Amino acid sequence: MNRTRQIGFSYLFLFPSFLLTMVLGVYPIAWAIRYMFYEYKGFGAASFVGFDNFRRLLEDSEYWHSVINTFVYAGGKLLITLPLSLILAVILNQKLRGRNWLRAIYFMPTIISSAVMAVVFFIIFNSYNGILNQYLIKFHIISERIDWLGPKHAMLTTIIIAAWGAVGNYMLLFLAGLQNIPNDVYESSSLDGANKWQQFWYLTIPMLGPVLQIVIMLAIINSLKGYESIMVLTEGGPVGKTEVMYLYVYKLFFPTASGSLTEQQFGYGSAVGFVTAVIVGIITLAYHAMSRRLNKLQ
Amino acid sequence: MEVVTESFRGNSVKKQVRQVSFGKISGKVLLWIFLLVTALVIIFPVVVTFLGSLMSNIEITKGGTIFPSSLHFENYSEAWVQANFARFTWNSLFLSGATTIGTLIVASMAAYVVERIAFPGKALFVGIQAATMFISIGAVVIRPQFELMVKLHLHTNLWGVVLILISGHAYIFFILLSFLQGISRELDEAARIDGCTNAGIFWRIILPLMRPGLGVGALFTFCGAWNEYLRPLVFTMTNPKLQTLTVGLSYLRYGASAAVQTHYMLAGACLSILPLLVVYMIANKSFMQMTAGSLKG
C-alpha cells in the first residue's frame, strides 16, 4: 500500500512538468510531422499532398543556399570562438592579478540579449555613420568606408558578432574543465624541463579531452541553431547572404515584408523544419561518432 | 634590445639568465596586451551603448566619436514615456518574474521525485526531458503553440508566453537534479521516521536545502526570459501593448517614422542591459561557479 502511495505521489508531483512538456513541447513537433504532408497556408482547409513538400524542398535553391550559409556561419564562428576561448581559459586559470575581473568581462556578453546587441551592432557596423568605420578612418587604418553589412562582408560581420557573444561562455566551460586537472601534473613536468608550450600540447589538451569534446559539441549545435541576432541585424540579407537554415524556416511561418517569402506556408515550412532538424542531428551524431573513434585511437 | 642580441651570441651563464628574464617580461607584456585588447573588444559595444544613450540624436547620427559632448539624461525620461519603455519594462519584468517562479516550482517538484522515489516510467520521463533539449525544429513549433493559446484565450496577454517558457524547464530540471544528488538522503529518511509525508519532506527539508541550486536556476531562468525575443515577438505582433524590452527595441530599429530615433534605441538598450549587468556584477562569483558546475550535470 505504501508503495502505491509513493507512486501516486510521484505522478502527482510530476504532473505539471509532464503536462507542459507534452502539450507545449512534444505536441508541436507531432503537429509539424503531420503537416509536412499537407499543403496548408494557415487558413482554410489543409490538403494532403504526400511527399510533394519534400520534392519541392529538393529544388528549393534558396533553402540549400541557406544550408551552405549556415555551415559557413557555424564554421567561421567555431574557428574564432574555440581557440580564443581555450587560450583565454588557459591564461585565466593561472594566478594572475585581476583575473576575476577579466573573467567577469569576458563572460558578460553571455548574459546580454543577442537581439538587443544586434541593434547596437547595427549602429557600430553600418557603413554610413557607423562608429567602426569612423574610427578606422580616423586612425588611418582604412581610407574608404567598408560596407560591413553589404553583400561582400555581411557574413563576416555576423560571424564576428556571434563570436563576440560566445567566447566568454566557452571560456568558462573550459575553465571548469581545467580546474579538474590536478596541479602536481604540471609541477612534475616542469621539473622534467617541459616548457609552457609543451605542457599545453602534451598535458592540458589531452587531459581536457572529455571537456573539449562536450564543449565542441555544444558549440556545433549552438552555432547551427542560432539565428536571433542575424534576424534583427540583417534579416538574412543583403540578397540572402546571411540567410541561415532556421531563419529560412522562421520566414516560412512568419513572412517579413521585406523578404522574398511573402505568404505563410505551414505545410512546406514544417517539412523544411523537419529536414533542418535532421541535418543538425546527423552532424551532431557524426561528430559524436568521430570523437569516440578518436578516443579509441588514443 | 642589446641584451637580447648579446645573449644570443654570448655564452656566459650570466647573460643567458638575463635573456630568460627579459623574455619572461616581454612575454608578460604581450600577454597583458592580448588580454586587455580582448577585454576592450568585448566591452566596447556595451560602452558604446551606455555613452550613446546620453547623446543627442543628431550627435549619434553625425557620429565621429563615442563620447558625448554634453550629457542628455532626458533621453531616458523621454524614451520611458514616448517610446513606451515604461510599458515594455513592466512587461519584461512580469514575463521574467512569472516564468522564473513557475519554472522553479515545476522543475524542483519533478527533480525531487525523480531523484528520490522509484516509480515506473522514470527513465521515459527523463528521456523525454533530455530529448526536448536537443531536438529543435526551429520556429515551426511556435505556430501550434500559438494556436493552442488562442484556444485557451491566453493569446491576449503574456500568460501564454509564460506557459511556453515554463515548458522549456528541462535545463533547470537537470541542474536541480544534479544538485539534489549532493544532498544526503539520510535527512529525508530521518524525517520520514518522524512521520513526515512526502510533500512535507519536499517542503520542509528539500526546498530549504536546495536554496543555492534554486538561486542558480532563478538567475538562469530570469536572464533567459528577460532576453527572450522570438516568442514575445510573435505573440505581440497584433498587440503592441504586450511587447517586452527586447521586442520593443528591435521595432525601434526599423522605426515607425522616417527618422530612426537612435538615442531612444540606445537608452532602451541600456534599460534592458543594465539590470542584468548589475545583478551579474553582484552575483559574479556564484554566477561563475554555477556556470562552471553546470557542465558536470
HADDOCK unambig.tbl for C-alpha pairs under 7 A between the chains (distance, minus, plus):
assign (segid A and resid 7 and name CA) (segid B and resid 119 and name CA) 5.49 0.50 0.50
assign (segid A and resid 10 and name CA) (segid B and resid 113 and name CA) 5.66 0.50 0.50
assign (segid A and resid 13 and name CA) (segid B and resid 109 and name CA) 5.69 0.50 0.50
assign (segid A and resid 13 and name CA) (segid B and resid 110 and name CA) 6.19 0.50 0.50
assign (segid A and resid 13 and name CA) (segid B and resid 113 and name CA) 6.91 0.50 0.50
assign (segid A and resid 14 and name CA) (segid B and resid 109 and name CA) 6.72 0.50 0.50
assign (segid A and resid 14 and name CA) (segid B and resid 110 and name CA) 4.99 0.50 0.50
assign (segid A and resid 16 and name CA) (segid B and resid 106 and name CA) 6.14 0.50 0.50
assign (segid A and resid 17 and name CA) (segid B and resid 106 and name CA) 5.54 0.50 0.50
assign (segid A and resid 17 and name CA) (segid B and resid 107 and name CA) 6.78 0.50 0.50
assign (segid A and resid 17 and name CA) (segid B and resid 110 and name CA) 6.52 0.50 0.50
assign (segid A and resid 20 and name CA) (segid B and resid 167 and name CA) 4.98 0.50 0.50
assign (segid A and resid 21 and name CA) (segid B and resid 167 and name CA) 5.41 0.50 0.50
assign (segid A and resid 24 and name CA) (segid B and resid 145 and name CA) 6.18 0.50 0.50
assign (segid A and resid 24 and name CA) (segid B and resid 164 and name CA) 6.27 0.50 0.50
assign (segid A and resid 24 and name CA) (segid B and resid 167 and name CA) 6.30 0.50 0.50
assign (segid A and resid 25 and name CA) (segid B and resid 132 and name CA) 6.80 0.50 0.50
assign (segid A and resid 25 and name CA) (segid B and resid 167 and name CA) 6.88 0.50 0.50
assign (segid A and resid 28 and name CA) (segid B and resid 141 and name CA) 4.95 0.50 0.50
assign (segid A and resid 28 and name CA) (segid B and resid 144 and name CA) 5.36 0.50 0.50
assign (segid A and resid 28 and name CA) (segid B and resid 145 and name CA) 6.50 0.50 0.50
assign (segid A and resid 29 and name CA) (segid B and resid 141 and name CA) 6.31 0.50 0.50
assign (segid A and resid 31 and name CA) (segid B and resid 144 and name CA) 6.80 0.50 0.50
assign (segid A and resid 32 and name CA) (segid B and resid 140 and name CA) 6.79 0.50 0.50
assign (segid A and resid 102 and name CA) (segid B and resid 39 and name CA) 6.97 0.50 0.50
assign (segid A and resid 104 and name CA) (segid B and resid 284 and name CA) 6.84 0.50 0.50
assign (segid A and resid 105 and name CA) (segid B and resid 39 and name CA) 6.49 0.50 0.50
assign (segid A and resid 105 and name CA) (segid B and resid 43 and name CA) 6.99 0.50 0.50
assign (segid A and resid 106 and name CA) (segid B and resid 39 and name CA) 6.39 0.50 0.50
assign (segid A and resid 106 and name CA) (segid B and resid 42 and name CA) 6.52 0.50 0.50
assign (segid A and resid 111 and name CA) (segid B and resid 223 and name CA) 6.57 0.50 0.50
assign (segid A and resid 112 and name CA) (segid B and resid 273 and name CA) 6.21 0.50 0.50
assign (segid A and resid 113 and name CA) (segid B and resid 227 and name CA) 4.70 0.50 0.50
assign (segid A and resid 115 and name CA) (segid B and resid 229 and name CA) 6.68 0.50 0.50
assign (segid A and resid 115 and name CA) (segid B and resid 246 and name CA) 6.56 0.50 0.50
assign (segid A and resid 116 and name CA) (segid B and resid 246 and name CA) 5.86 0.50 0.50
assign (segid A and resid 116 and name CA) (segid B and resid 249 and name CA) 6.97 0.50 0.50
assign (segid A and resid 116 and name CA) (segid B and resid 269 and name CA) 6.23 0.50 0.50
assign (segid A and resid 119 and name CA) (segid B and resid 250 and name CA) 6.51 0.50 0.50
assign (segid A and resid 119 and name CA) (segid B and resid 253 and name CA) 6.59 0.50 0.50
assign (segid A and resid 120 and name CA) (segid B and resid 45 and name CA) 6.99 0.50 0.50
assign (segid A and resid 120 and name CA) (segid B and resid 49 and name CA) 6.63 0.50 0.50
assign (segid A and resid 129 and name CA) (segid B and resid 61 and name CA) 6.45 0.50 0.50
assign (segid A and resid 129 and name CA) (segid B and resid 62 and name CA) 6.56 0.50 0.50
assign (segid A and resid 129 and name CA) (segid B and resid 63 and name CA) 5.78 0.50 0.50
assign (segid A and resid 131 and name CA) (segid B and resid 63 and name CA) 6.57 0.50 0.50
assign (segid A and resid 131 and name CA) (segid B and resid 64 and name CA) 6.80 0.50 0.50
assign (segid A and resid 134 and name CA) (segid B and resid 64 and name CA) 5.74 0.50 0.50
assign (segid A and resid 164 and name CA) (segid B and resid 42 and name CA) 6.53 0.50 0.50
assign (segid A and resid 172 and name CA) (segid B and resid 292 and name CA) 6.16 0.50 0.50
assign (segid A and resid 173 and name CA) (segid B and resid 292 and name CA) 5.67 0.50 0.50
assign (segid A and resid 173 and name CA) (segid B and resid 295 and name CA) 6.72 0.50 0.50
assign (segid A and resid 176 and name CA) (segid B and resid 292 and name CA) 4.91 0.50 0.50
assign (segid A and resid 232 and name CA) (segid B and resid 250 and name CA) 6.71 0.50 0.50
assign (segid A and resid 246 and name CA) (segid B and resid 138 and name CA) 5.78 0.50 0.50
assign (segid A and resid 249 and name CA) (segid B and resid 138 and name CA) 6.96 0.50 0.50
assign (segid A and resid 249 and name CA) (segid B and resid 139 and name CA) 6.45 0.50 0.50
assign (segid A and resid 250 and name CA) (segid B and resid 139 and name CA) 5.02 0.50 0.50
assign (segid A and resid 253 and name CA) (segid B and resid 140 and name CA) 6.94 0.50 0.50
assign (segid A and resid 269 and name CA) (segid B and resid 140 and name CA) 6.96 0.50 0.50
assign (segid A and resid 270 and name CA) (segid B and resid 140 and name CA) 6.02 0.50 0.50
assign (segid A and resid 273 and name CA) (segid B and resid 137 and name CA) 4.89 0.50 0.50
assign (segid A and resid 273 and name CA) (segid B and resid 138 and name CA) 6.39 0.50 0.50
assign (segid A and resid 273 and name CA) (segid B and resid 140 and name CA) 6.38 0.50 0.50
assign (segid A and resid 274 and name CA) (segid B and resid 137 and name CA) 5.84 0.50 0.50
assign (segid A and resid 276 and name CA) (segid B and resid 137 and name CA) 6.87 0.50 0.50
assign (segid A and resid 277 and name CA) (segid B and resid 135 and name CA) 6.87 0.50 0.50
assign (segid A and resid 277 and name CA) (segid B and resid 136 and name CA) 5.88 0.50 0.50
assign (segid A and resid 277 and name CA) (segid B and resid 137 and name CA) 5.21 0.50 0.50
